[in-house]
Each structure stands twice: as structure tokens, then as C-alpha cells.
Amino acid sequence: MKRILITGAAGFLGSHLCDKFIEKGFHVIAMDNLITGDLKNIEHLFPLENFEFHHHDVSKFVHIAGNLDYILHFASPASPIDYLKIPIQTLKVGSLGTHNLLGLAKEKDARLLIASTSEVYGDPLVHPQTEEYYGNVNPIGPRGVYDEAKRFQEAITMAYHTFHGVDTRIVRIFNTYGPRMRLNDGRVIPAFIGQALRGEDLTVFGDGSQTRSFCYVDDQVEGIYRLLMSGYHLPVNIGNPNEISISEFAEEIISLTGTTQKVIYKELPVDDPMQRQPDITKAKNLLDWEPKVGREEGLKITYEYFKSLDENTLYKQAHKSFEKYMK
């Protein structure tokens, strides 16, 4: 049985990846420090013999007993509300955490895939974004702690690949959504759905002309799996190229939820990117991958998931781990 370590395993994407690799017959070693993750996302896996959980911060030395075939490094705050509250931890998990896992991969002769992001492109001057585009990033702006952590993560991964021969993969993840997102994590879809569920007007920042491209989580996980199993070591965009403006998307959410809220407009945050659309030519050609789930279908599933949750309880659970960092 192949053994895989998944960091950030109790988070949104990490937990779905745990499900995927359990389904594929792997022994899954899940690791998370639970700053932003939630054990509820993976508790259904605890009874399984081929699943184990380690409560650990990968910014500190990582030890795994026995052999290891694969590592997925998904430990990182991934939403603005997270990385703006814990900027140092965000930088450390992208730098020290990645360094520790590259060392582990070298020791175990394991293949390592790192979760990079479309944020490495910053506020792009090229549209749609190809993997060859270097980006337009403000390293000292409020988003710099996340953007530069991911850019450094890619750089050190390539260095280990080039100079130590570590078998590496880099996925650049574009906006992804689905069940297990936190309702109040600051990202567009849970923010809009949360406001709709509470009967609040939907808040659009700026004039709403900025665009995003939303990929359903099942498609994202399949793309990541195919990249891990491929022979390609350079970055690959995984996302849905179906682009939509934020204003149009707000109207879609209002239509989906059947509510009568208005859309209100507030000042655009500093360095908020105006365009997001992946060029997925590489994923199509190299991985024979493209998204299958349309936005209408994916949003219905996601909305039903959020409707089933106790919003007040979820909010408390999502933010309790920040208390020690905010003192």
C-alpha cells in the first residue's frame, strides 16, 4: 500500500484530498496544526485502518516513521481573513514548512507536490494567465505575506528539484469552492452565501467589474491527482476558465438563494486583483484534464451544504484558533 503525507489535511482542499487518496487505496497520513483547519472535515476517516492523523505544525521539524511515497503540501492559510490575521505564520508555513517537507521528501525519496496559487500572478497584466507569466505582485502590500510565501515556495521547490534531484510537482490553484469551506473565511462564494443566509445585502468591493473563475472542488482534486501522477515538474494551472465579473456573480447568488437582497458596493481592498482566468492548455495537454462540473451545478451543492450548517457555531469554530495570536 502506497503511503502519502497530506499537510493541511483538516482544511477545505486538504480534507477532500484525504478522501481522494483513501478512495484510491493509499495509506493516508494527515497532518494539521488546526489553526484554520477543523477536525470535523476528516472525522469520518478516523475509524479507517489506512488513515492516521498527526497534530503538528510543519514549520517545525517533520518526522514520519517508515517509508513514504508521496507528500502533498497544502498547509497554509488560504483566505484574506486568515493570512491578514496571522501574517507571520503564513510566511513561515510557506518558507520553513516547505523547507522541512522538501528535506523529508529528499530523505524518504518521496515525490512532493506543493500547493501554489494564482496569487503568484498578483494583479495580472496578462490575461488569461499562463504558467510562463511572472506576475505583478506587491511584496510589501497587505497581500504580500501570502503572495510572496507562495512565490518563495515555488522557488525553493525548484531549487531542491534542480540541485538535490527531489521529485517535485507544482500546482497553481485558482479559485476553488465546494462543501467544507468556512462560511466566514472572507472568500467570495462563502461570503456571498453567508450574507444571503443571514438576509443581508451582498457586499461587492470596488465597482464589481473585477473577474474571477470558480472551479468546483471535485474537479480541482482530480486535476491535482493527475498532476501528482504525471511526469511534469514545472508549474501547472488547475482551475476553471469560465470567467465572470463579481457583480454578475452576486446576482447569480441572489437568484440561486431566492432572496431579495440588494448588492451594495464598498471600497476595493489594496492590491485586490482585477482579473483571474487560468489558461489551462497545459493541464489539457499534459494531464488530459479539464473541469466537468458547471458553476450552476456546483453552486447548488455548495449552497445546500451551507444551509445545513449552524452558522453561529461554525463562526466560533473557525475563529477560536486565532485567539492566541490576537492577544
Secondary structure, DSSP 8 states (H G I E B T S, - for coil): --EEEEETTTSHHHHHHHHHHHHTT-EEEEEE--SS--GGGTGGGTT-TTEEEEE--TTS-----S---EEEE--S--SHHHHTTSHHHHHHIIIIIHHHHHHHHHHHT-EEEEEEEGGGGBS-SSSSB-TT---B--TTSTTHHHHHHHHHHHHHHHHHHHHH---EEEEEE--EE-TT--TTSS-HHHHHHHHHHTT--EEEETTS--EEE-EEHHHHHHHHHHHHTSS--S-EEES---EEEHHHHHHHHHHHHT----EEEE---TT--S---B--HHHHHHH-----S-HHHHHHHHHHHHHTS-HHHHHHHHHGGGHHHH-
